[in-house]
Amino acid sequence: MKRVYIAGKLSDDACGYLRNVHRMIKWGERVRQLGYAVYVPAIDMIQGVVFGNWEYTDYFNNSQAFLDVCDAVFLVPGWETSAGTAREIERAKEKGIPVYADLETLKRKLEVESCV
């Protein structure tokens, strides 16, 4: 099963953050329904809430281990103002992991790769 990392804007005011988490999870589900395993870094928020002591670097470093082993990165609309997502895109490119901004292209490219 191909693995897709769901990247998008998270940081914002508290209400904005929760809206962004909601958006990332919804897009992640759309990708999952195409038949891929997904990792949504926004779910780390639950660990931060439970333990109460996570810093930004804890979240970022944890998620990057998943990004490093993904077959693709999908960009959730609205990512363009996120410095963290820009860093993830750069990291993916350095590792040769393709980055997609729309579902149709993601599906088409990963299906072609599965046939090779």
C-alpha positions as a Python dict, from the first residue, in 0.01 Angstrom:
ca = {
    (1, 'M'): (0, 0, 0),
    (2, 'K'): (141, 340, -99),
    (3, 'R'): (195, 585, 187),
    (4, 'V'): (100, 951, 156),
    (5, 'Y'): (203, 1226, 397),
    (6, 'I'): (-65, 1495, 432),
    (7, 'A'): (102, 1837, 459),
    (8, 'G'): (-69, 2165, 533),
    (9, 'K'): (-91, 2476, 743),
    (10, 'L'): (-137, 2414, 1113),
    (11, 'S'): (-11, 2707, 1316),
    (12, 'D'): (-258, 2985, 1372),
    (13, 'D'): (-461, 3118, 1662),
    (14, 'A'): (-627, 2842, 1868),
    (15, 'C'): (-951, 2841, 1667),
    (16, 'G'): (-761, 2864, 1339),
    (17, 'Y'): (-538, 2576, 1444),
    (18, 'L'): (-839, 2355, 1511),
    (19, 'R'): (-994, 2451, 1175),
    (20, 'N'): (-666, 2360, 1004),
    (21, 'V'): (-650, 2024, 1185),
    (22, 'H'): (-1007, 1956, 1072),
    (23, 'R'): (-920, 2045, 712),
    (24, 'M'): (-608, 1823, 710),
    (25, 'I'): (-796, 1525, 852),
    (26, 'K'): (-1075, 1565, 593),
    (27, 'W'): (-825, 1581, 303),
    (28, 'G'): (-636, 1287, 453),
    (29, 'E'): (-957, 1085, 446),
    (30, 'R'): (-1010, 1171, 80),
    (31, 'V'): (-661, 1042, 3),
    (32, 'R'): (-718, 730, 217),
    (33, 'Q'): (-1038, 656, 26),
    (34, 'L'): (-830, 644, -293),
    (35, 'G'): (-661, 338, -142),
    (36, 'Y'): (-351, 484, 23),
    (37, 'A'): (-226, 474, 380),
    (38, 'V'): (-205, 828, 514),
    (39, 'Y'): (-20, 1008, 788),
    (40, 'V'): (-176, 1334, 906),
    (41, 'P'): (73, 1520, 1128),
    (42, 'A'): (-214, 1714, 1282),
    (43, 'I'): (-307, 1406, 1486),
    (44, 'D'): (6, 1462, 1693),
    (45, 'M'): (-198, 1736, 1858),
    (46, 'I'): (-367, 1467, 2068),
    (47, 'Q'): (-30, 1358, 2209),
    (48, 'G'): (50, 1719, 2289),
    (49, 'V'): (-281, 1758, 2471),
    (50, 'V'): (-235, 1435, 2666),
    (51, 'F'): (124, 1502, 2772),
    (52, 'G'): (107, 1881, 2781),
    (53, 'N'): (478, 1932, 2731),
    (54, 'W'): (536, 1897, 2357),
    (55, 'E'): (713, 2182, 2184),
    (56, 'Y'): (698, 2263, 1812),
    (57, 'T'): (1020, 2070, 1753),
    (58, 'D'): (867, 1758, 1914),
    (59, 'Y'): (576, 1767, 1670),
    (60, 'F'): (792, 1849, 1369),
    (61, 'N'): (1062, 1590, 1439),
    (62, 'N'): (803, 1317, 1502),
    (63, 'S'): (622, 1385, 1177),
    (64, 'Q'): (939, 1400, 968),
    (65, 'A'): (1017, 1035, 1040),
    (66, 'F'): (689, 953, 864),
    (67, 'L'): (753, 1194, 578),
    (68, 'D'): (1090, 1028, 515),
    (69, 'V'): (929, 690, 439),
    (70, 'C'): (627, 809, 241),
    (71, 'D'): (579, 748, -128),
    (72, 'A'): (429, 1093, -182),
    (73, 'V'): (331, 1417, -10),
    (74, 'F'): (-12, 1569, -63),
    (75, 'L'): (-54, 1943, -3),
    (76, 'V'): (-381, 2050, 159),
    (77, 'P'): (-519, 2368, -1),
    (78, 'G'): (-415, 2676, 197),
    (79, 'W'): (-64, 2545, 270),
    (80, 'E'): (103, 2836, 88),
    (81, 'T'): (144, 3055, 398),
    (82, 'S'): (289, 2775, 613),
    (83, 'A'): (663, 2790, 678),
    (84, 'G'): (649, 2437, 821),
    (85, 'T'): (490, 2300, 505),
    (86, 'A'): (753, 2477, 294),
    (87, 'R'): (1018, 2297, 500),
    (88, 'E'): (839, 1966, 446),
    (89, 'I'): (825, 2024, 70),
    (90, 'E'): (1198, 2099, 66),
    (91, 'R'): (1272, 1786, 269),
    (92, 'A'): (1057, 1572, 38),
    (93, 'K'): (1235, 1708, -268),
    (94, 'E'): (1576, 1640, -111),
    (95, 'K'): (1469, 1278, -55),
    (96, 'G'): (1317, 1238, -401),
    (97, 'I'): (961, 1211, -268),
    (98, 'P'): (707, 1357, -512),
    (99, 'V'): (479, 1637, -393),
    (100, 'Y'): (123, 1679, -526),
    (101, 'A'): (-129, 1958, -482),
    (102, 'D'): (-435, 1790, -633),
    (103, 'L'): (-597, 1451, -586),
    (104, 'E'): (-629, 1358, -953),
    (105, 'T'): (-258, 1405, -1021),
    (106, 'L'): (-167, 1215, -703),
    (107, 'K'): (-392, 924, -798),
    (108, 'R'): (-274, 914, -1160),
    (109, 'K'): (97, 929, -1072),
    (110, 'L'): (81, 669, -794),
    (111, 'E'): (-124, 433, -1012),
    (112, 'V'): (135, 459, -1288),
    (113, 'E'): (416, 389, -1037),
    (114, 'S'): (228, 81, -913),
    (115, 'C'): (227, -60, -1267),
    (116, 'V'): (603, -20, -1315),
}
